[in-house]
Structure formats: C-alpha cells, structure tokens
Amino acid sequence: MGVTLALSCITFFSIIIAGTLKHGFIGHWKNMITSGVPGPVLIILVTVEIINYLYLEEIGFSAVGGK
C-alpha cells in the first residue's frame, strides 16, 4: 500500500512540475480552461475544476489507504 501511495504522489507532482516547467505556473493551470469562455461561465468552470482537482486527489489517496 505504501508503494502505491508513493508512486501516485510521484506521478501527481511530476505532472505538476513538468507542466510548470513547460508552460509556466499560470500557463499550466490555464491549460485546464478552454479559450474564449465568457466571464460568468469562466468563474463557474474554474470553481468546478478546482473542486474536481482536489476531489480526485482525495479519491486517489483514499484508494491506496491514505487520508
């Protein structure tokens, strides 16, 4: 169980680091949003994406016995 958790953490942080190095910090996070989205929809979309991102992390850790 510890190996699975370690590998999932390595993968999670590797993706964030690689995306940040390639696109910059803001550019990496902007890649989640489609360009040309109207302002009000963008607020909802960003909120949903953040919740989804955090929720999937929680599922990943709980699936391997974390948190």
C-alpha positions in Angstrom: 0.0 0.0 0.0 2.9 2.4 0.8 4.5 1.8 -2.6 1.2 2.6 -4.4 0.8 5.8 -2.5 4.4 6.8 -3.1 4.1 6.1 -6.9 0.8 8.1 -7.1 2.4 11.0 -5.3 5.5 10.9 -7.6 3.2 10.9 -10.6 1.0 13.7 -9.3 3.9 16.0 -8.5 5.8 15.1 -11.7 2.9 16.2 -13.8 2.6 19.5 -12.0 6.3 20.1 -12.2 6.6 19.2 -15.9 3.6 21.3 -16.8 5.0 24.3 -14.8 8.4 23.9 -16.4 7.0 23.7 -20.0 4.2 26.3 -19.7 5.0 28.4 -16.6 3.0 28.3 -13.4 0.0 30.2 -14.7 0.1 28.7 -18.1 0.0 25.2 -16.7 -3.2 25.9 -14.8 -4.7 27.9 -17.7 -4.4 24.7 -19.9 -7.4 23.3 -17.9 -9.7 26.1 -19.3 -10.8 26.3 -22.9 -10.1 29.7 -24.5 -13.0 32.0 -25.4 -15.1 31.1 -22.4 -17.4 34.0 -21.3 -16.6 35.6 -17.9 -19.5 34.3 -15.8 -19.1 30.8 -17.2 -15.3 31.0 -16.5 -15.9 31.6 -12.8 -18.1 28.5 -12.6 -15.7 26.5 -14.7 -12.7 27.4 -12.6 -14.6 26.6 -9.4 -15.7 23.2 -10.7 -12.1 22.4 -12.0 -10.5 23.2 -8.6 -13.1 21.1 -6.7 -12.6 18.3 -9.2 -8.8 18.5 -9.0 -8.9 18.4 -5.2 -11.6 15.7 -5.1 -9.7 13.4 -7.4 -6.6 13.8 -5.3 -8.7 12.7 -2.3 -10.1 9.7 -4.1 -6.6 8.7 -5.2 -5.1 8.9 -1.7 -8.1 7.1 -0.1 -8.0 4.4 -2.7 -4.5 3.5 -1.5 -5.2 3.8 2.2 -4.2 7.5 2.7 -6.2 10.3 4.4 
